[in-house]
Structures are given as C-alpha cells and as structure tokens.
Amino acid sequence: MPQNEWIKGALLIPENNSYKVDGSGRIVIPAYLRSKFRIEAGDQLEYFTSFIDDSWFLCVRLDAKTQAERAIAAMEEAAAALEEIKNEENI
C-alpha cells in the first residue's frame, strides 16, 4: 500500500484508488472525495500539472476560503439540529 510521501516540499497522500478517463476525457471525482473536500456541483476547479522526480502530476486547487465557509455552515446546521433535538426531548 502506498505511503504518504514528501516530494519537493509537497505532501502527496495516496487515495489508493485509480479511475479511468472516459471517452470524452472526463474523470469522475468520487463521492467520498467530493465530500472530503466539500466539492459541490457547479464548483469551478482550477487544475495544473507538475513534473517532479520523473513523474507528472495533475493537481486540482480548491479555494480554501470556500471550503472553510462550507465546513462552518455544516457545523452550524449540525449544532442547530442538535439543539432542536434537545428542545424536543425537554417537551
């Protein structure tokens, strides 16, 4: 099983999966990665390539501010739902 690896100051974390490119050149981002990185339909993703130590990498840059805002919103929704459950139990 591949291990995390530092290459030229970048931490590469293998996802232990590989995916085929379809006939139209598309790669599906699996649901668990969309959830992990809070990628939603319609998001604009910036991608670039990098050549490091005899290997090509295709990288996707995510807007950290957007991802953080979505994480905060999800936590606020969870807190509100928990509060609602607590209030219902006290009735």
DRENNUFI-930282 format. One line per field, with one value per residue: residue number from 1; x, y, z of N, C-alpha, C in turn. Coordinates in steps of 0.05 Angstrom, whole numbers. Layout:
BEGIN
resi: [NUM; ...]
n_east: [X; ...]
n_north: [Y; ...]
n_up: [Z; ...]
ca_east: [X; ...]
ca_north: [Y; ...]
ca_up: [Z; ...]
c_east: [X; ...]
c_north: [Y; ...]
c_up: [Z; ...]
***
This chain:
BEGIN
resi: [1; 2; 3; 4; 5; 6; 7; 8; 9; 10; 11; 12; 13; 14; 15; 16; 17; 18; 19; 20; 21; 22; 23; 24; 25; 26; 27; 28; 29; 30; 31; 32; 33; 34; 35; 36; 37; 38; 39; 40; 41; 42; 43; 44; 45; 46; 47; 48; 49; 50; 51; 52; 53; 54; 55; 56; 57; 58; 59; 60; 61; 62; 63; 64; 65; 66; 67; 68; 69; 70; 71; 72; 73; 74; 75; 76; 77; 78; 79; 80; 81; 82; 83; 84; 85; 86; 87; 88; 89; 90; 91]
n_east: [17; 13; 50; 44; 80; 134; 151; 194; 177; 122; 67; 46; -11; -33; -93; -106; -136; -154; -176; -210; -205; -259; -290; -299; -259; -265; -258; -283; -297; -297; -351; -335; -289; -309; -341; -304; -272; -309; -333; -377; -432; -424; -382; -323; -263; -194; -141; -75; -11; 46; 114; 153; 209; 214; 160; 94; 43; -25; -59; -109; -134; -165; -209; -193; -219; -273; -282; -274; -316; -360; -352; -359; -412; -437; -425; -453; -506; -510; -505; -551; -590; -580; -592; -646; -664; -652; -688; -737; -736; -741; -793]
n_north: [-24; 44; 97; 160; 214; 259; 304; 348; 388; 382; 348; 286; 248; 186; 162; 111; 91; 85; 114; 110; 148; 173; 165; 217; 245; 255; 253; 223; 251; 217; 206; 204; 235; 284; 296; 297; 341; 379; 391; 416; 408; 447; 477; 513; 488; 495; 472; 444; 423; 386; 370; 326; 295; 257; 244; 259; 301; 313; 365; 392; 453; 478; 526; 550; 584; 581; 527; 526; 560; 529; 485; 509; 526; 475; 455; 492; 481; 428; 438; 468; 430; 393; 423; 430; 377; 370; 407; 384; 338; 357; 372]
n_up: [0; -18; 14; 50; 20; 17; -32; -60; -23; -24; 3; -14; -14; -21; -48; -56; -98; -167; -228; -290; -349; -386; -452; -468; -444; -390; -319; -264; -201; -143; -97; -42; -42; -61; -18; 24; 10; 4; -46; -92; -140; -198; -179; -193; -212; -208; -245; -253; -279; -257; -259; -226; -202; -245; -254; -275; -249; -240; -215; -172; -152; -95; -70; -10; 26; 10; 21; 76; 93; 78; 112; 162; 158; 154; 206; 237; 220; 240; 295; 304; 291; 332; 377; 368; 374; 428; 451; 436; 466; 517; 521]
ca_east: [0; 29; 52; 47; 107; 142; 167; 200; 162; 94; 59; 28; -26; -46; -121; -108; -156; -148; -200; -206; -216; -280; -286; -299; -236; -274; -251; -303; -287; -314; -367; -321; -271; -325; -350; -280; -262; -333; -336; -406; -438; -421; -357; -302; -238; -170; -122; -49; 6; 72; 133; 171; 224; 207; 132; 75; 21; -47; -67; -133; -132; -191; -210; -194; -239; -299; -284; -278; -343; -378; -349; -372; -441; -445; -424; -476; -530; -510; -510; -579; -605; -576; -608; -675; -669; -652; -712; -759; -734; -749; -821]
ca_north: [0; 68; 113; 189; 219; 287; 308; 376; 405; 377; 323; 270; 229; 168; 155; 82; 85; 96; 117; 112; 171; 163; 171; 246; 257; 262; 237; 226; 254; 200; 219; 207; 257; 308; 302; 304; 368; 396; 400; 415; 411; 474; 489; 518; 478; 503; 450; 450; 400; 390; 348; 324; 270; 239; 237; 280; 302; 331; 375; 409; 473; 484; 552; 543; 601; 569; 501; 532; 571; 507; 469; 524; 524; 448; 453; 508; 465; 406; 449; 476; 405; 382; 440; 423; 351; 374; 421; 365; 319; 371; 379]
ca_up: [0; -19; 38; 45; 11; 12; -56; -65; -6; -26; 14; -31; 2; -39; -42; -60; -119; -193; -243; -318; -364; -405; -480; -472; -430; -363; -296; -243; -174; -127; -76; -17; -44; -62; 10; 40; 2; 2; -74; -100; -169; -207; -170; -213; -202; -223; -246; -265; -279; -245; -265; -203; -199; -267; -254; -280; -230; -247; -189; -171; -130; -84; -55; 19; 39; 4; 35; 105; 97; 77; 136; 184; 154; 162; 235; 247; 216; 258; 322; 305; 292; 358; 395; 363; 386; 457; 458; 433; 489; 542; 520]
c_east: [18; 27; 51; 76; 111; 159; 169; 182; 131; 88; 39; 15; -41; -75; -127; -130; -145; -174; -193; -218; -236; -274; -286; -277; -243; -263; -272; -289; -306; -328; -352; -301; -286; -334; -326; -271; -285; -336; -365; -409; -436; -396; -337; -276; -215; -151; -96; -33; 33; 89; 154; 183; 215; 178; 115; 52; 0; -59; -92; -130; -161; -189; -214; -215; -267; -303; -288; -305; -363; -376; -362; -402; -452; -445; -447; -502; -532; -516; -539; -597; -603; -592; -637; -682; -670; -678; -736; -759; -743; -779; -838]
c_north: [25; 84; 143; 194; 249; 288; 338; 395; 401; 350; 309; 249; 211; 162; 125; 73; 96; 95; 120; 137; 160; 173; 201; 260; 265; 243; 243; 230; 238; 216; 223; 230; 284; 316; 311; 332; 387; 408; 395; 418; 441; 489; 492; 508; 486; 479; 458; 424; 407; 365; 347; 296; 249; 230; 262; 278; 321; 339; 392; 427; 479; 510; 546; 559; 589; 544; 506; 543; 548; 489; 483; 523; 496; 444; 469; 494; 442; 415; 456; 451; 392; 397; 434; 397; 354; 387; 402; 346; 331; 378; 359]
c_up: [0; 7; 30; 38; 7; -13; -61; -49; -7; -14; -4; -14; -17; -30; -47; -79; -145; -209; -273; -329; -384; -433; -486; -457; -401; -342; -275; -216; -156; -105; -50; -18; -47; -34; 26; 35; -2; -26; -82; -130; -176; -198; -193; -200; -220; -222; -260; -264; -267; -252; -243; -203; -220; -267; -259; -259; -242; -220; -192; -147; -121; -69; -26; 33; 35; 20; 65; 110; 96; 102; 160; 182; 162; 192; 248; 244; 235; 287; 325; 306; 320; 379; 392; 376; 417; 466; 456; 457; 515; 542; 536]
***
